[in-house]
Every structure is written in structure tokens, then in C-alpha cells.
């Protein structure tokens, strides 16, 4: 039996419809996955900032070692419950 592949009839409209539907599904899945990655990264970054701020608020000596965060805590150190110059009495942690 000899099959001639050049003479196979393919319904163009149905093929185009199936391809279009499949591409729309792929785009929808890609969009959903991208949104999940962005949301997950944003939540992780927010959680890290909250934890870091909590640690540094409870111990200003650690906050002094972070450059930008140390500057912020240096500006508000007189408004703390225990005001004072933390940078002169703090000891760097190895």
C-alpha cells in the first residue's frame, strides 16, 4: 500500500480554529503563571522588609550596620523609647 502525503485533505477553517483556541489557552496559562510569580516575589519581599524592620527596631545596634537602614534609625533614634546615641556605644558584631 502506497500513501501519497501530498494529496491529504486538511480542512483549513477547522485547523485554524483549533490552533487559535490552543494558542489562547497557552497565553492564558502564561499570563496566570507570570502573575503568580510577580505576586509571590512581592509578598516575599514585603515579608523580608517587615522581618528586617522588626529585628532592627528591637535592636538598633544591628540596624546601624545596614547603611541606608542605619541612617534611617539614626534619624529617629531620639524618638525611641530609650533615646540616646547608639552609634557611640555600639560594638560591631563580627
N, C-alpha and C positions, 0 to 999 in steps of 0.2 A: 504494500500500500504506500503510495507516494502522496505526500501532503505538500501542497503549494501554499506557502505562507504569504505570498504576495496577494492572494485573492481572498483573504479573510475579511468579511464584512463586520465593521465595528460601527455601532450606532453613535454618531458624533454627539448628539444632544444629550443622550443619557450618560456618556462618558464624561462630558464637560460638567454635567450636573454633579456626578459622583465626585469628581476631582475638586470642584468648588466647595462642596459640603465637607470633604475631608480637610481641605486647607483651612476652612473656617473653624473646624474643631481644633486643629493644631494651633491656630492663632489664639483661640480662647484658652487652651491649656497653657500656652506660653505666657500669656498675659496674667493668668492666675498665679503661675509659679513665680513670675517676676514680682508681683505684688506681695506674695508671701515672703520672698527674700528681703524685699525692702522693709516690710513691716517687722520681720524678725530682727534685722540689723538695727532698726531704730529702737525697738524695745530693748535689745541687748545693750546698746549704747546708753540709753536712758537709765537702765538699771545700774550700769557701771558708774555713771556720774552720780547717781543717788548714793550708792555704797561708798564711793570715794569721798563724797561730801560729808557723809555721816561719820566716817572714820576721821577725817581731818577736823571736823567740828568737835569731836570728842577729844582729840589730841592735837593741839596746834603745832607741836614740835614736828610732827610728821608733815603737816601742811607747809611748814617753812621750807622743806626740801624740794617741793614742786615749785618751779619757777613762777608761773602765772598764778597758780593757786596760792602760793606763798605770798605773793603781792596782794592778792585779794584779802587774805586773812590778816596781812599786815595793816591793811587799811581799816579793818573792822576790829582790831584787837582791843581797842579801848571800849568797845561796846559789848564785850564779852562779860559773862558772869564774874570772871576773875580777870579784871583788866591788868595790863602790865606789858612790859617789853619782853616778849617771849624770845626774840631773836638773840638777846644778850645772855640769857640764862639757859638757853637750849644747848644740848650736846648732840652733835651729829651722830646718827645711828649708822654703824657700818653695814 
